[in-house]
Amino acid sequence: MERRKALKWSLIGGGGGVGALVFGGGGTVAYLYNEAKVDTVGKVDFDSPLAVPPLAESEQDSSGARVFTLEAQSGETEFRSGAATRTWGLNGSYLGPTIRAKRGEEVAFAIGNGLDEETSIHWHGMHLPAVMDGGPHQAVSPGETWTPQWTVNQPAATLWYHPHPHGRTAEHVYRGLAGMFIVDDDESESLNLPGEYGVDDVPLIVQDRKFDDGNQFDDSGAFLSSQGVLGDHILVNGTIGPYFEVGTRLVRLRLLNGSNSRLYNFGFSDDRPFHLIATDGGLLPEAHETERIELSPGERAEIVVAFEPGETVELRSYPAEEGYVFGLGRFNGADDRFDVVQFRAAGSLTDETEIPASMGTAPDLEGADVAEERSFKLSGTSINGEKMAMDRIDFGVREGSVEVWEVSNNDGYLHNFHVHDVQYQVLSVDDETPPPHLRGWKDTVRLIPQRKYRLAMRFSDYTDPNLPYMYHCHLLTHEDQGMMGQFVVLGEGEEIGTVPRTSSAHDHS
């Protein structure tokens, strides 16, 4: 296995040699190159109504906290005709309910593990204490229950939750453990945006999957792919070939790239414009009109699209517009096209919502006093030449301080960069003003090869010298193979401590 992995990296890491192999050589590789493109446009039946995850139920405890119960469990799900697929889910056989809470609320969870191995639940995009983060240090053993609790303290945003066991995240997410977490606040609720969940405010958890001949998930990587598994079927909220019946002129779509490694370039089949209203960390100051939005794994976007009575249109994923080198984008999904979901507008549509001229608050860290600048270079499956070690804290940051991290993708293949606990401002891309889709608060950003991204972030509220937060590539195979590090937030006078031992701890070598 290690020899095969080394051979693959020697093939994809050789720059011009790869180009010669792909384009200059005949035979097997040239054939595989021609066959590698996946295109489902016009081939999807759209014969299943879109499943909309239910809103999670909660109970109020004696302290006033809202308590949600989630149980990780195994089961079977019928995605296609034939045998059912063995899957994992939370409170069901696949995916989990949508959690919805408001800024200022105290939330508590009872996370039960009904599986036969450790897992965890990480609250992706949430600002919260490290001990509640659900990263690899908060593993939940089979039969046990984890009970995190915190006060929601951030603007309205579309977040999500998923497992984060060290070295096993890709497998656990691929089997189906994930769900959406929507944060509301007074400001967002005062706007006349589409906001009725499942009607004109629709979650879209987009995932790609491969099936073997027995209808089971196939998580094997493709030949010459540096990204891990790339599926040839698209699931939206666990539905293959979904359609959604539209009853309003404006519809808000909460897009989540919940895939392990695939990049999506979303747009509509008729190239109609839509408005980007929010990114990872919440609403933009004003809407941005566009025809495409690219999302790498873990990224979210809220868009508002207008419909006309009686029309039918598809949301698609188009080929990537940039970011791959040496021709190997073909083997990593860059040329693929997918029909994702079909929208069917009723003959008469209500028209009661709007896109306000002013919405969220712009990031405000440009010009702030910077306590520290750091550099992160992603290449292969390491950051700055090092792989993740559970017992190594890479550095500490001071609570209340602002830091600027310069992040770059140095190997020419798809990577992105996610930081736990914070939302950051993209100050610049190669010393230029970032494009409109990167001007809001972000927690995950795609890294175009050989460009430098300067990210400003403030570390506030929560300190712990021993329990770290993570920073990592969110292509889950890369993360599992070691493209991750960890940091602690220190209070005044505190120094970096020692990470407590956990049963899931292991190093990469």
SVG drawing of the C-alpha trace seen along z (x, -y; Angstrom):
<svg xmlns="http://www.w3.org/2000/svg" viewBox="-51 -50 61 57">
<polyline fill="none" stroke="black" stroke-width="0.4" points="0.0,0.0 2.8,-2.4 4.7,-1.6 1.6,-2.3 1.1,-5.6 4.7,-6.6 4.4,-5.7 1.3,-7.8 3.0,-10.8 6.0,-10.4 3.8,-10.4 1.7,-13.5 4.5,-15.4 6.9,-15.6 5.7,-18.7 6.7,-18.6 7.2,-14.8 3.5,-14.4 2.6,-16.6 4.7,-14.3 3.1,-11.3 -0.4,-12.5 -0.1,-14.3 2.9,-12.8 2.5,-9.1 -0.1,-6.9 -1.5,-3.7 -3.0,-3.3 -2.6,-6.8 -3.8,-8.6 -6.8,-6.3 -7.5,-6.9 -7.2,-10.6 -9.9,-10.6 -12.1,-8.4 -11.6,-10.3 -14.2,-13.1 -17.6,-12.6 -20.6,-14.4 -24.1,-13.8 -25.7,-16.8 -28.9,-15.7 -28.6,-12.2 -30.3,-12.6 -34.0,-11.6 -34.9,-14.0 -37.5,-11.6 -37.2,-12.0 -38.5,-14.9 -35.7,-16.6 -35.4,-15.4 -35.2,-18.3 -33.5,-17.4 -35.9,-17.9 -35.2,-20.6 -33.7,-19.0 -36.0,-18.9 -34.8,-20.2 -35.9,-20.5 -35.1,-23.2 -33.4,-22.1 -33.6,-23.7 -30.8,-26.2 -32.6,-27.4 -30.3,-25.7 -31.8,-24.1 -30.7,-20.5 -30.4,-18.6 -29.9,-14.8 -28.0,-13.2 -27.2,-9.5 -24.6,-8.3 -25.9,-5.0 -25.5,-2.6 -28.3,-1.6 -29.3,-1.1 -30.4,-3.7 -32.1,-3.1 -30.4,-5.6 -30.9,-3.5 -32.9,-0.6 -31.6,2.7 -29.9,3.5 -29.9,0.9 -26.6,-0.8 -25.0,-0.4 -24.7,-3.9 -24.2,-5.9 -26.3,-8.8 -27.4,-10.9 -30.9,-10.1 -31.4,-8.3 -29.7,-6.1 -28.0,-8.9 -27.0,-12.5 -28.5,-14.2 -31.2,-16.8 -30.6,-20.5 -29.8,-22.2 -31.1,-25.8 -30.2,-28.2 -30.1,-31.9 -27.2,-34.1 -27.2,-34.5 -28.9,-31.1 -27.3,-28.5 -27.2,-25.2 -26.3,-21.8 -26.0,-18.4 -26.1,-14.8 -24.0,-13.1 -24.4,-9.3 -22.2,-6.9 -24.1,-3.9 -21.3,-2.8 -18.7,-0.1 -15.8,-2.5 -14.8,-6.0 -16.1,-9.1 -16.6,-12.7 -18.8,-15.7 -17.0,-18.9 -19.0,-22.1 -17.5,-23.5 -17.5,-27.3 -18.6,-27.7 -16.9,-30.0 -16.7,-28.1 -14.3,-26.8 -11.7,-24.3 -13.1,-21.6 -16.5,-21.8 -15.0,-21.9 -15.4,-18.3 -12.0,-17.8 -9.8,-14.8 -9.2,-15.3 -12.9,-14.9 -13.4,-11.4 -16.6,-9.6 -16.1,-5.9 -18.8,-3.3 -21.7,-3.4 -20.6,-6.7 -22.3,-10.1 -20.5,-13.5 -22.2,-16.5 -20.8,-19.8 -22.5,-23.1 -21.9,-26.7 -23.5,-30.0 -23.9,-30.8 -22.0,-34.0 -21.6,-34.9 -23.6,-36.4 -26.3,-34.5 -24.6,-32.0 -24.9,-28.6 -22.5,-26.2 -22.4,-22.5 -21.3,-19.6 -19.3,-16.4 -17.0,-13.9 -13.3,-14.7 -11.6,-11.5 -7.9,-11.6 -7.0,-9.6 -10.6,-8.5 -12.5,-11.7 -12.8,-10.9 -14.4,-7.5 -16.8,-8.7 -18.1,-11.6 -18.3,-9.4 -20.5,-6.9 -22.9,-9.7 -22.2,-11.5 -22.9,-15.2 -25.6,-17.9 -26.3,-21.6 -26.2,-24.0 -28.0,-27.3 -27.4,-30.3 -29.9,-33.2 -29.7,-36.6 -32.0,-39.6 -30.4,-41.5 -30.9,-38.7 -34.5,-38.1 -35.3,-41.7 -34.5,-41.5 -37.1,-40.5 -35.0,-37.7 -36.5,-34.4 -36.6,-32.6 -39.2,-29.8 -37.2,-26.6 -37.8,-24.1 -40.1,-26.4 -38.1,-29.4 -35.1,-28.8 -33.7,-25.5 -30.6,-23.6 -28.6,-21.8 -25.9,-19.4 -24.1,-18.4 -22.0,-15.2 -20.5,-13.0 -20.5,-9.2 -19.4,-6.1 -21.3,-2.8 -19.9,0.7 -21.8,3.5 -23.6,4.3 -24.8,0.7 -22.4,0.1 -20.3,-3.0 -16.9,-2.7 -14.3,-5.0 -11.3,-4.0 -9.3,-6.8 -9.1,-7.3 -5.9,-6.6 -3.6,-9.6 -5.9,-11.6 -4.2,-13.4 -7.5,-14.1 -8.9,-10.7 -12.3,-9.5 -14.2,-11.3 -17.8,-10.0 -19.8,-9.9 -23.2,-10.3 -24.4,-13.5 -26.5,-13.3 -28.3,-16.4 -29.5,-15.9 -29.1,-12.2 -31.2,-12.3 -30.1,-11.2 -31.8,-13.0 -33.8,-15.4 -36.4,-17.9 -37.8,-20.8 -41.1,-22.4 -40.9,-26.2 -43.8,-28.2 -42.1,-31.7 -40.4,-34.0 -37.3,-34.3 -35.6,-31.2 -32.7,-31.2 -30.4,-28.2 -27.9,-27.3 -25.2,-25.5 -22.8,-23.3 -20.0,-21.4 -20.2,-18.3 -18.0,-16.2 -14.7,-14.7 -12.6,-16.1 -14.6,-17.4 -14.7,-21.1 -18.0,-22.3 -18.6,-25.3 -22.3,-26.0 -24.4,-27.7 -27.8,-27.2 -28.5,-25.4 -29.6,-28.6 -26.7,-30.7 -29.2,-32.9 -27.6,-35.3 -28.2,-34.9 -27.2,-36.8 -24.5,-35.7 -25.8,-37.0 -23.6,-35.1 -20.4,-33.1 -19.0,-30.8 -19.3,-33.4 -22.6,-35.0 -24.3,-37.7 -22.3,-40.0 -22.7,-43.8 -24.4,-43.8 -25.4,-41.1 -23.1,-40.2 -24.6,-39.2 -22.9,-36.4 -23.5,-33.3 -21.0,-31.0 -19.8,-30.2 -17.0,-27.7 -17.0,-25.9 -14.3,-23.6 -15.0,-20.9 -16.3,-22.5 -17.2,-25.9 -20.7,-27.3 -22.6,-30.0 -26.1,-31.4 -27.5,-32.4 -30.9,-33.9 -32.3,-33.0 -35.4,-34.3 -37.9,-32.1 -40.6,-32.7 -44.0,-30.9 -44.1,-27.5 -40.4,-27.3 -38.0,-24.4 -34.3,-24.9 -31.4,-22.8 -28.6,-23.7 -25.4,-22.4 -21.7,-22.0 -19.6,-23.2 -15.8,-22.6 -13.4,-24.4 -12.4,-27.8 -8.8,-27.7 -6.4,-26.1 -5.0,-22.9 -1.7,-22.4 0.1,-19.9 -3.2,-18.6 -4.0,-16.5 -7.1,-18.5 -8.9,-15.9 -8.0,-13.1 -9.1,-15.3 -12.5,-16.3 -11.7,-19.7 -13.4,-18.9 -16.5,-17.2 -20.1,-18.4 -23.0,-17.4 -26.8,-18.0 -27.4,-18.6 -31.0,-19.4 -34.0,-20.5 -36.3,-23.3 -39.9,-23.3 -41.8,-26.5 -45.5,-26.5 -47.9,-28.3 -48.4,-31.1 -45.6,-32.3 -45.9,-34.4 -43.7,-37.5 -43.3,-38.7 -39.5,-38.8 -36.6,-40.8 -32.8,-41.2 -32.1,-44.1 -29.6,-46.8 -27.8,-46.4 -27.4,-43.1 -24.4,-42.0 -21.3,-43.6 -18.1,-43.8 -15.0,-42.2 -13.1,-44.9 -9.6,-43.5 -7.7,-45.4 -5.6,-48.0 -5.9,-46.3 -2.8,-46.1 -1.2,-42.7 0.4,-40.8 2.0,-38.1 2.4,-37.1 2.8,-33.4 3.4,-31.5 1.8,-28.2 2.9,-26.3 0.7,-23.4 2.3,-20.7 1.7,-17.0 0.1,-16.0 2.0,-18.3 2.1,-21.9 5.4,-23.6 7.0,-20.2 5.4,-18.7 2.6,-16.2 0.1,-16.3 1.1,-14.9 -1.7,-14.6 0.8,-15.4 2.4,-18.4 1.0,-21.9 2.5,-23.9 2.1,-27.3 0.1,-29.5 -1.8,-32.7 -2.9,-35.3 -6.5,-35.9 -7.7,-39.3 -4.9,-39.5 -5.2,-39.8 -2.8,-37.7 -2.2,-37.6 -1.5,-34.2 0.0,-34.0 -1.1,-30.7 -0.1,-29.2 -0.6,-26.0 2.9,-25.1 2.4,-21.8 -0.1,-22.7 -3.0,-20.5 -6.3,-21.2 -5.9,-22.2 -7.9,-24.5 -7.4,-25.9 -9.8,-25.7 -9.2,-27.2 -11.3,-26.1 -13.0,-28.6 -12.5,-31.8 -13.9,-33.4 -11.2,-35.3 -10.9,-38.1 -9.1,-37.5 -7.0,-40.6 -5.5,-39.9 -4.7,-37.3 -1.2,-37.8 -1.3,-41.3 -4.4,-42.2 -8.0,-42.9 -9.7,-39.5 -12.6,-38.7 -16.1,-39.5 -16.9,-36.0 -13.9,-36.2 -14.8,-39.6 -17.0,-38.3 -16.1,-36.3 -14.6,-32.9 -13.4,-29.9 -12.4,-27.8 -10.8,-29.1 -9.7,-27.4 -6.0,-27.9 -5.2,-28.5 -1.7,-27.0 1.2,-29.4 -0.9,-32.3 -0.5,-33.8 -3.6,-34.4 -3.3,-36.7 -5.8,-35.9 -6.5,-38.2 -8.2,-36.7 -8.9,-37.7 -8.8,-35.2 -11.3,-36.1 -13.2,-34.9 -11.9,-31.4 -8.5,-30.2 -7.0,-26.8 -3.3,-26.2 -3.7,-22.4 -6.6,-21.7 -5.9,-22.9 -7.9,-24.0 -7.0,-22.7 -6.0,-24.2 -5.9,-21.9 -6.7,-21.2 -10.4,-20.2 -9.8,-17.7 -10.4,-14.9 -7.9,-12.4 -5.2,-15.1 -6.3,-15.9 -6.2,-12.2 -2.8,-11.8 -1.3,-14.6 -2.1,-17.9 -3.1,-19.4 -1.7,-21.3 -2.9,-22.6 -2.7,-25.7 -3.9,-26.9 -5.3,-30.2 -3.5,-31.6 -4.8,-34.0 -2.6,-36.6 0.5,-34.9 -0.4,-31.4 2.1,-29.3 1.6,-26.3 0.7,-23.3 0.5,-19.6 -2.1,-17.9 -4.0,-15.3 -3.6,-11.8 -6.6,-10.4 -7.3,-6.9 -7.4,-8.1 -4.0,-9.7 -1.5,-8.5 1.2,-10.2 2.0,-10.3 5.4,-9.3"/>
</svg>
